[in-house]
Amino acid sequence: MSIGSGIALFVIGAILAFAVNVQMDWINLDIIGYVLMGAGVLIFILGLVLMTRKRQSTTTVRSNVDPASGEAVQQRSTITPNDTI
């Protein structure tokens, strides 16, 4: 969701900065466009960082000794955030 919001802010800012040629005394649309473009890039990068952070996996290793044979037994399980338990 944040990646799409960042792209939308960047596009709106680019439209205000480059496509709109309206001069107003009380507001500068070019500056607002550049600020929106900067915020869009920042939100886009933050969304990418958070997305890669969510995709980390958890690995659990358990070592036991089988009482009957005396052999070491290892159990390994990996869980990603999209897996259900």
C-alpha positions in Angstrom: 0.0 0.0 0.0 2.8 2.4 0.8 4.5 1.7 -2.5 1.4 2.7 -4.4 1.0 5.8 -2.2 4.5 6.8 -2.9 4.1 6.5 -6.7 0.8 8.4 -6.5 2.4 11.3 -4.6 5.3 11.4 -7.0 2.9 11.5 -10.1 0.8 14.2 -8.5 3.9 16.2 -7.6 5.3 15.9 -11.2 2.0 17.0 -12.6 2.0 20.1 -10.3 5.7 20.9 -11.0 5.9 20.3 -14.7 2.4 20.3 -16.3 0.4 23.0 -14.5 1.2 26.5 -15.7 -1.0 28.5 -13.3 0.6 31.5 -11.5 -0.9 32.4 -8.1 0.3 35.2 -5.8 -0.4 33.3 -2.6 1.0 29.8 -3.5 3.8 28.4 -5.6 2.6 25.2 -7.3 6.1 24.3 -8.4 7.5 24.1 -4.9 4.5 22.0 -3.8 5.1 19.7 -6.7 8.7 19.2 -5.8 7.8 18.6 -2.1 5.2 16.0 -3.1 7.7 14.3 -5.5 10.3 14.1 -2.6 7.7 12.7 -0.2 6.7 10.2 -2.8 10.2 9.0 -3.3 10.7 8.8 0.5 7.5 6.8 1.0 8.3 4.5 -1.9 11.8 3.6 -0.5 10.3 3.2 3.0 7.7 0.8 1.6 10.4 -1.2 -0.2 12.4 -1.5 3.0 9.4 -2.6 5.1 8.4 -5.1 2.4 11.8 -6.8 2.4 11.8 -6.8 6.2 8.4 -8.6 6.3 9.7 -11.4 4.1 12.3 -12.7 6.5 11.9 -16.3 7.5 12.4 -18.0 10.9 14.3 -21.3 11.1 14.1 -23.5 14.2 16.5 -26.4 14.7 15.9 -28.9 17.5 18.4 -31.6 18.4 17.3 -34.7 20.4 18.8 -38.0 21.3 16.7 -41.0 20.4 16.4 -43.0 23.6 16.0 -46.4 21.9 19.0 -46.2 19.5 21.1 -43.4 21.1 21.4 -41.6 17.8 21.2 -37.8 17.5 18.2 -36.6 15.7 17.7 -33.1 14.3 14.4 -31.5 13.3 14.5 -28.3 11.2 11.5 -26.2 10.4 11.3 -22.9 8.4 8.4 -20.5 8.6 7.9 -17.5 6.3 5.3 -14.8 7.2 3.0 -16.0 4.5 2.8 -19.6 5.8 0.0 -20.6 8.0 0.6 -22.9 11.0 
